[in-house]
Amino acid sequence: MTKPRVYVTRQVHDEALELLREKCSVEVWNSDELVPRDELLKKVKGVDAIFCTINDIIDEEVLNAAGPQLKTVATMSVGTHHISTYECKSRNIYVANTPDVASDSAAELTVALLLVTARRCLEGIEAVKNGEWGKWKPMWICGTELAQRNLGILGFGRVGFGVARRMKPFGVKRILYHDVVHACMGDDLNAEYVDLDTLLQESDFLVITCALNGITQGLFRKEIFKKMKSTAILINTSRGPIVKTDDLTEALQNGEIAAAGLDITDPEPLPTDHPLHAMDNCIILPHLGTNTTQARLDMAINTAKNILAMVCPR
Ligand SMILES: O=CC(=O)O
């Protein structure tokens, strides 16, 4: 019997590939760089499954190039916005992602970014490197502490809830959240469901952990920043396009909000000459949300298992 064929669009963990190779014929784009579009279109022809990552655009063209035998598109990511999910659904192609194994890693990174942004750690590190670290000064690089301040979370799913759970012991005054549904899992933390305007107006720290969709795309724009506290710190570890980059730049320049910590940007990567890079009150990380050894291994293995469940059902 011929083995199901799988195309893997990136160099991934051997453990995941070995799992797939037990039952499938596997071809890998063995590079840490994106597979060129032409190569992708050529290599997916006739496969039963595509193992992709967040940067591979899996649209109608790719699905057509693959052919009608394609059973699953499994992405080694939480996000699925790079996949034409409606098109997959209409063709009975199963789309799988890896949310559970990456939530802790993403929540931890969000908390780390919140802390380094609030405590102005980047300015401190630069001062140390530049020889500006003199004697103790009473008013030098003073940040904002979390104790007795309001933490707001937009998107109270696995990551948002994980952030709330981790931040509670910091002694935050209130945990406010807004989501499309009222998530009762906030009850244990005394988290309060509020409408979007209340979230914007009352949060001292506003963390974005919601999904990118038609409602959230471009949500953080000029008018929205004007509703926030001028002392507020915005953290986005979700998706870049939720925040309009130029409007955020202006809001930070005009003191409409105090600071921002971004793990993702729009565009991504943000060009090195973008004004946000030159601003002391903006910390930008290169999309490190799920970058832990464990999370990435688990994500790769889960993706392989998702494929096996579809192409080799018991
Ligand atoms: O951004 C990364 C992911 O969705 O896993």
The ligand as an SDF file (V2000), in Angstrom:
LIG
                    3D

  5  4  0  0  0  0  0  0  0  0999 V2000
    2.4850   33.4290   16.4930 O   0  0  0  0  0  0  0  0  0  0  0  0
    2.6900   32.2840   16.6480 C   0  0  0  0  0  0  0  0  0  0  0  0
    1.6630   31.2880   16.6690 C   0  0  0  0  0  0  0  0  0  0  0  0
    0.5200   31.5690   16.2720 O   0  0  0  0  0  0  0  0  0  0  0  0
    1.9650   30.1650   17.0680 O   0  0  0  0  0  0  0  0  0  0  0  0
  1  2  2  0
  2  3  1  0
  3  4  2  0
  3  5  1  0
M  END
$$$$
